[in-house]
Amino acid sequence: MGEYSFGRKEHLKSRKDIARLFKERQSIGVYPFRLFWLEVDEEASQEFPLLIAFSVPKKNFRKAWARNAVRRRIHEVYRLAKPRLYQSLQSKNKRLIGMLLYVAKDNKQSFNHLQYKFERVCDRLLQELSSSPSK
């Protein structure tokens, strides 16, 4: 797959992994995002350094078209930032699972603003991975 693709195998879909993520999670919050993440074992049969899922709460966006619009924007932001994130995770020899929540109550955030904030989330994640001891 291409460097900027975001295929189905990169999505976090396993109910077991999602349950474990919310049970043992660590989190990073940079408005309008909150990233829940968990480091997984090296021997896990995970092809990609990060499996991720996205969530836009129905509580904040009652209409499905509004949730879908925000989710599409977040997918695109992630897809464009993914190569730098993958490169950093591979150099640290880390494998993660994560859930990215959009916590803002409106969808008036510009795409450039979302990109900037997601870059801050990635920076904080990499900083925490560097400071935390390995499993």
C-alpha positions in Angstrom: 0.0 0.0 0.0 1.0 3.6 -0.6 2.6 5.8 2.1 -0.5 7.9 2.4 -3.1 5.2 2.2 -5.3 4.2 5.1 -6.5 0.6 4.4 -8.9 -1.6 6.4 -6.0 -3.5 8.0 -4.9 -0.3 9.7 -8.2 0.2 11.4 -8.7 -1.0 15.0 -11.7 -3.4 14.7 -11.2 -6.1 17.2 -13.7 -5.9 20.1 -11.2 -7.6 22.4 -8.5 -5.0 21.6 -10.9 -2.1 22.0 -12.1 -3.5 25.4 -8.5 -3.9 26.5 -7.7 -0.4 25.2 -10.3 1.2 27.4 -9.4 -1.0 30.4 -5.7 -0.4 30.4 -5.5 2.9 28.4 -3.3 6.0 28.7 -4.7 9.2 27.2 -3.5 12.4 25.7 -5.8 15.4 25.3 -5.2 18.3 22.9 -8.4 20.1 22.2 -10.4 19.1 20.0 -8.9 15.6 20.2 -8.4 13.0 22.9 -6.2 10.0 22.1 -6.5 6.8 24.1 -3.6 4.5 23.4 -2.0 1.3 24.6 1.3 -0.2 23.8 1.0 -3.8 22.7 3.5 -6.7 22.7 6.1 -7.0 20.0 5.1 -10.6 19.2 1.6 -9.5 18.4 0.8 -10.2 14.8 0.3 -6.6 14.0 1.4 -5.6 10.6 1.4 -1.8 11.2 2.9 0.2 14.1 -0.4 1.7 15.0 -4.0 0.4 14.7 -6.5 3.2 15.2 -10.2 3.8 15.4 -12.0 7.2 15.3 -15.0 8.3 17.2 -17.3 11.3 17.0 -19.8 11.3 19.8 -23.5 11.2 19.0 -24.0 13.3 22.1 -22.3 16.3 20.4 -23.5 15.7 16.9 -27.0 14.4 16.7 -27.2 14.3 12.9 -25.4 11.4 11.2 -24.3 13.6 8.3 -22.5 16.0 10.8 -20.7 13.0 12.5 -19.7 11.6 9.2 -18.4 14.9 7.9 -16.2 15.3 11.0 -15.0 11.7 10.8 -14.1 12.1 7.1 -12.0 15.2 8.0 -10.3 13.4 10.9 -9.5 10.4 8.6 -7.9 12.7 6.2 -5.8 14.5 8.8 -4.6 11.2 10.2 -3.8 9.8 6.7 -1.6 12.8 5.9 0.2 12.7 9.2 0.6 8.9 9.2 4.0 8.6 7.5 5.8 10.7 10.0 4.1 8.9 12.9 4.8 5.4 11.5 8.5 6.3 11.0 8.9 7.5 14.5 7.1 4.4 16.0 9.2 2.1 13.9 12.4 3.8 14.9 11.4 3.3 18.6 10.3 -0.3 17.8 6.8 0.3 19.3 3.4 -1.1 18.4 0.3 0.7 19.6 -3.4 0.5 19.4 -5.4 3.7 19.8 -8.8 5.5 19.6 -9.0 9.1 18.6 -12.0 11.0 19.9 -13.2 14.3 18.6 -14.4 16.1 21.7 -15.3 19.5 20.3 -19.0 20.4 20.3 -19.0 22.0 16.9 -17.6 21.1 13.5 -16.4 24.6 12.7 -12.7 23.7 13.1 -10.8 24.4 9.8 -8.9 21.5 8.2 -5.6 23.3 8.8 -6.4 23.8 12.5 -7.2 20.1 12.8 -3.9 19.2 11.1 -2.0 21.5 13.5 -3.8 20.0 16.6 -3.3 16.4 15.4 0.5 17.1 15.0 0.5 18.3 18.6 -1.2 15.0 19.6 1.5 13.1 17.7 4.2 15.1 19.4 2.8 14.5 22.8 2.4 10.7 22.1 6.0 10.4 20.9 7.2 12.4 23.9 5.3 10.1 26.3 6.7 7.0 24.5 10.2 8.4 24.9 9.8 9.1 28.6 8.0 5.9 29.6 9.9 2.7 30.2 9.5 -0.1 27.6 7.4 -3.1 28.2 
